């Protein structure tokens, strides 16, 4: 009998589910899975941001990619 009383008490205290599945009171939109657009670097760092060395970074990344390709080719060729 106590078990039934506890179940009835829990049922009375549990809020009813939202029929749409989305609580409208929060105002939170449903997740879409899409990320918001990224801000440009200048907008994040401000107008006095130091210039980026894009060419140097690109050259460094290209050299690293080439080294990784060479290593992958060597590993594929190894017995």
N, C-alpha and C positions, 0 to 999 in steps of 0.2 A: 504494500500500500504506500509506503514512503517513497519507493521508486517512482510510482505513478504521480505522486504529488510533486516530486522534483522535476519530472518531465513536463508536467503542466505548468510549473513555475517558469522553467526555461522557455517553454513555448510562448508564454505570456510576455516574457522580457525580451525576446528576440524580435528585432524590427522586421517588418515585412520586406521582402526583396523588391527592388525597383523593377517594374514591368519592362522597361526599356533596356535594363542592364547597365545603364549609365546614370550615376547620381547627378541630377540636375542642380542640386543645391550647391555643389562645389564649384560649378562653372569650369571644370577642367575638361578640355576637349579630349576626344578619343585619340589614343595614340595611332599614328599613321605609319610609323616605322621609318619615316623620312627624317633626315637630319636638317636642322635649320641652316641657311646659307652661312658660310664663313665670312667673317669680317676681314677687310684688307688689313695688312700688317700696320699700315700707317694709322688706321683708325684705332688700333689696339695700343700701339706704342706712342702715339701722339705725333704732332707735326715736326718735332725736333728729333725724330728717330734717326739713328745713324744709318747711312746707306748700306744696303746688303750687298755682299760680294757674291752675286748670283753666278757670275762667270767662273769664279774660283771654286765655288761649291759644285757647280755642274761638272767642272773638269775633275774634281776630286771624286765625285760619284761615278763618273764615266770610267775613271781609272780603276776604281774598286770593282765596278761591274765587269770590266774586262778581265781583271784578275780572278774574279769568281768564275767567269766563263772558262778561263784557261784551266782552273783547278777542277771544274766539273768535267771538262774534256779529258783531263789526265786521269781522273778517277774512273771515267767510263772506259778508257783504254787499258787500264790496269787489269791484269788477270784475276 
